[in-house]
Amino acid sequence: MPEFDYDLFTIGAGSGGVRASRFAAHFGARVAVAEERYLGGTCVNVGCIPKKLLSYAAHYHGDFADAAGFGWSAGEIKFDWATLIAGKDREIARLNGIYERLLISAGVTVLNGRAHLADAHTVEINGKRVTAKHILVATGGWPVLPEVPGVEHAITSNEAFHLKDLPKRVVIGGGGYIAVEFASIFNGLGCRTTELVRSSLLRGFDADLGAFLAGEMGKKGVDLRFGVHLERIAKAPDGELTLSLSDGSTLACDMMMYATGRAPNTSSLGLEQAGVKLSDNGAIVVDDHYQTSVPSIHAIGDAIDRMQLTPVALAEGMVVADRLFNTATRTMSYNNVPTAIFSHPNVGTVGLSEAQARKQHGAVKIFRSTFKALKHTLSGNDERTMMKLVVDEATDRVLGAHMVGPDAGEIIQGFAVALNCGATKAQFDATIGIHPTIAEEMVTMREPVAG
Ligand SMILES: Cc1cc2nc3c(=O)[nH]c(=O)nc-3n(C[C@H](O)[C@H](O)[C@H](O)COP(=O)(O)OP(=O)(O)OC[C@H]3O[C@@H](n4cnc5c(N)ncnc54)[C@H](O)[C@@H]3O)c2cc1C
């Protein structure tokens, strides 16, 4: 008889938990995974995937307008929210099924229900106790709402995906990536959209990205209000919300969505009782191998709050599966993790921001170009694109590549490989551009704008 019911018990079948469980089973481990809500976790159900589908939908609005400059004319343009949400729900149900089949075909036992730790080797789920040699906590994150009177009338991104009707007037609170993405989605779908931003857009990223994006989002019609925050929300019997702002003004709207951050989903899991250390914001403290302060318990993904990104959770899950059940003992690098923000226009970024590079490397050269893409010479659209390279003056290495413009994520993905290979600016210059594209600007910026 084996000492434990399973070799690995994973709590949470999101991006990281599914990946670690599947690969652990592939390496021969006996694995069970518990999921309390939806297979695939945040990314599949209320994150990356549905958001990008909504973002595509919102893009059509501008595309129809752009088409006129190329000679196209169409009848009255109409948008039906119910059709979009039904299509999105169908796709997510399909993905939930794929996740279930992936787990089952890998030999993983899937348990539906909320799990918590009873001790270092025991999990309790649906009133039953299950033992495991290793336990992996992959419970993700959850939106945080500020303590504002009337906050119960506001929603988060979780609910935004399931609205019955598209509101006419929307207010988004926050300046982070989820806030700008949803402001762009609602604005693109025709809602009158206001975004309340305490300081600047996209704090933590290269400062030019947020500043440039603000200008472009403003041109597309988003009413960005900086330096203000919400002090109170009141709801009238007809459903109208009145927002009292910190500058003394009020704002009427039909929907208020907060996107002011996400916290690790680690409460009521029995972690502290089992001896697992948490940081002040509730993130599980782990070492380079994702082992917690209790050797039999590991943690990955948004629950450890290193980088809240799906590919990062997947990579962390692989490291754990590899280390516990395969021969590899590699660690993962968080350098040059590329990411995109699906605002309109998109943002793509990899490597160090200018401020980080100056702090870490001292002298840097900055190359920056802003321009109107060829397409918009006929479309009449006044959208502009910005590209920026941050280069180490001592070694000529490109430390950061940043962009605001169409398909920025698609473009930056390739440059992330170059940065990971340690490419120099001279190698960028020696690379022939693809003409005519937007991306060619990344290899044709010759004169630094700042040193
Ligand atoms: C609106 C939005 C947009 C995003 N867009 C992007 C994007 O474009 N690109 C990107 O890379 N990332 C994006 N992210 C972030 C990405 O979704 C997360 O980083 C990723 O899902 C984290 O994976 P995870 O495995 O740590 O947790 P999750 O995917 O959140 O999975 C955790 C799972 O654990 C389950 N669970 C929690 N507690 C228990 C319990 N006690 N018992 C059983 N089950 C439990 C939850 O129900 C959930 O299914 C977005 C997030 C949001 C909210």
The ligand as an SDF file (V2000), in Angstrom:
LIG
                    3D

 53 58  0  0  0  0  0  0  0  0999 V2000
   -9.4570   40.3480  -16.7490 C   0  0  0  0  0  0  0  0  0  0  0  0
   -8.1340   39.6070  -16.8020 C   0  0  0  0  0  0  0  0  0  0  0  0
   -7.4190   39.5900  -17.9730 C   0  0  0  0  0  0  0  0  0  0  0  0
   -6.2080   38.9120  -18.0350 C   0  0  0  0  0  0  0  0  0  0  0  0
   -5.5270   38.9130  -19.2140 N   0  0  0  0  0  0  0  0  0  0  0  0
   -4.3520   38.2670  -19.3140 C   0  0  0  0  0  0  0  0  0  0  0  0
   -3.6590   38.2260  -20.5420 C   0  0  0  0  0  0  0  0  0  0  0  0
   -4.0800   38.7950  -21.5490 O   0  0  0  0  0  0  0  0  0  0  0  0
   -2.4830   37.5400  -20.5970 N   0  0  0  0  0  0  0  0  0  0  0  0
   -1.9770   36.8950  -19.4930 C   0  0  0  0  0  0  0  0  0  0  0  0
   -0.9120   36.2700  -19.6000 O   0  0  0  0  0  0  0  0  0  0  0  0
   -2.6280   36.9140  -18.3040 N   0  0  0  0  0  0  0  0  0  0  0  0
   -3.7990   37.5860  -18.1910 C   0  0  0  0  0  0  0  0  0  0  0  0
   -4.4750   37.5830  -16.9970 N   0  0  0  0  0  0  0  0  0  0  0  0
   -3.8550   36.9530  -15.8250 C   0  0  0  0  0  0  0  0  0  0  0  0
   -4.0400   35.4330  -15.8550 C   0  0  0  0  0  0  0  0  0  0  0  0
   -5.4010   35.1150  -16.0140 O   0  0  0  0  0  0  0  0  0  0  0  0
   -3.5180   34.8430  -14.5440 C   0  0  0  0  0  0  0  0  0  0  0  0
   -2.1860   35.2830  -14.3350 O   0  0  0  0  0  0  0  0  0  0  0  0
   -3.5200   33.3280  -14.5820 C   0  0  0  0  0  0  0  0  0  0  0  0
   -4.8230   32.8330  -14.7910 O   0  0  0  0  0  0  0  0  0  0  0  0
   -2.9650   32.7790  -13.2620 C   0  0  0  0  0  0  0  0  0  0  0  0
   -3.0400   31.3860  -13.2640 O   0  0  0  0  0  0  0  0  0  0  0  0
   -3.1330   30.5930  -11.8840 P   0  0  0  0  0  0  0  0  0  0  0  0
   -3.0090   29.1600  -12.2320 O   0  0  0  0  0  0  0  0  0  0  0  0
   -2.1800   31.1540  -10.9100 O   0  0  0  0  0  0  0  0  0  0  0  0
   -4.5670   30.9200  -11.2900 O   0  0  0  0  0  0  0  0  0  0  0  0
   -6.0210   30.8520  -11.9220 P   0  0  0  0  0  0  0  0  0  0  0  0
   -6.0070   30.7030  -13.3810 O   0  0  0  0  0  0  0  0  0  0  0  0
   -6.7520   31.9930  -11.3390 O   0  0  0  0  0  0  0  0  0  0  0  0
   -6.6020   29.5010  -11.3410 O   0  0  0  0  0  0  0  0  0  0  0  0
   -6.8670   29.3090   -9.9730 C   0  0  0  0  0  0  0  0  0  0  0  0
   -7.9830   28.2950   -9.8610 C   0  0  0  0  0  0  0  0  0  0  0  0
   -8.0500   27.8330   -8.5220 O   0  0  0  0  0  0  0  0  0  0  0  0
   -9.4050   27.6580   -8.1760 C   0  0  0  0  0  0  0  0  0  0  0  0
   -9.4800   27.6500   -6.7120 N   0  0  0  0  0  0  0  0  0  0  0  0
   -9.1710   28.6810   -5.8810 C   0  0  0  0  0  0  0  0  0  0  0  0
   -9.2810   28.2850   -4.6030 N   0  0  0  0  0  0  0  0  0  0  0  0
   -9.6580   26.9900   -4.6250 C   0  0  0  0  0  0  0  0  0  0  0  0
   -9.9290   26.0270   -3.6080 C   0  0  0  0  0  0  0  0  0  0  0  0
   -9.7900   26.3190   -2.3240 N   0  0  0  0  0  0  0  0  0  0  0  0
  -10.2990   24.7740   -3.9940 N   0  0  0  0  0  0  0  0  0  0  0  0
  -10.4370   24.4530   -5.3050 C   0  0  0  0  0  0  0  0  0  0  0  0
  -10.1890   25.3280   -6.2980 N   0  0  0  0  0  0  0  0  0  0  0  0
   -9.8040   26.5710   -5.9650 C   0  0  0  0  0  0  0  0  0  0  0  0
  -10.1040   28.8170   -8.8450 C   0  0  0  0  0  0  0  0  0  0  0  0
  -11.4900   28.5860   -9.0090 O   0  0  0  0  0  0  0  0  0  0  0  0
   -9.3580   28.8810  -10.1740 C   0  0  0  0  0  0  0  0  0  0  0  0
   -9.9860   28.1120  -11.1710 O   0  0  0  0  0  0  0  0  0  0  0  0
   -5.7090   38.2430  -16.8990 C   0  0  0  0  0  0  0  0  0  0  0  0
   -6.4300   38.2470  -15.7030 C   0  0  0  0  0  0  0  0  0  0  0  0
   -7.6380   38.9300  -15.6480 C   0  0  0  0  0  0  0  0  0  0  0  0
   -8.4170   38.9260  -14.3610 C   0  0  0  0  0  0  0  0  0  0  0  0
  1  2  1  0
  2  3  1  0
  2 52  2  0
  3  4  2  0
  4  5  1  0
  4 50  1  0
  5  6  2  0
  6  7  1  0
  6 13  1  0
  7  8  2  0
  7  9  1  0
  9 10  1  0
 10 11  2  0
 10 12  1  0
 12 13  2  0
 13 14  1  0
 14 15  1  0
 14 50  1  0
 15 16  1  0
 16 17  1  0
 16 18  1  0
 18 19  1  0
 18 20  1  0
 20 21  1  0
 20 22  1  0
 22 23  1  0
 23 24  1  0
 24 25  2  0
 24 26  1  0
 24 27  1  0
 27 28  1  0
 28 29  2  0
 28 30  1  0
 28 31  1  0
 31 32  1  0
 32 33  1  0
 33 34  1  0
 33 48  1  0
 34 35  1  0
 35 36  1  0
 35 46  1  0
 36 37  1  0
 36 45  1  0
 37 38  2  0
 38 39  1  0
 39 40  1  0
 39 45  2  0
 40 41  1  0
 40 42  2  0
 42 43  1  0
 43 44  2  0
 44 45  1  0
 46 47  1  0
 46 48  1  0
 48 49  1  0
 50 51  2  0
 51 52  1  0
 52 53  1  0
M  END
$$$$
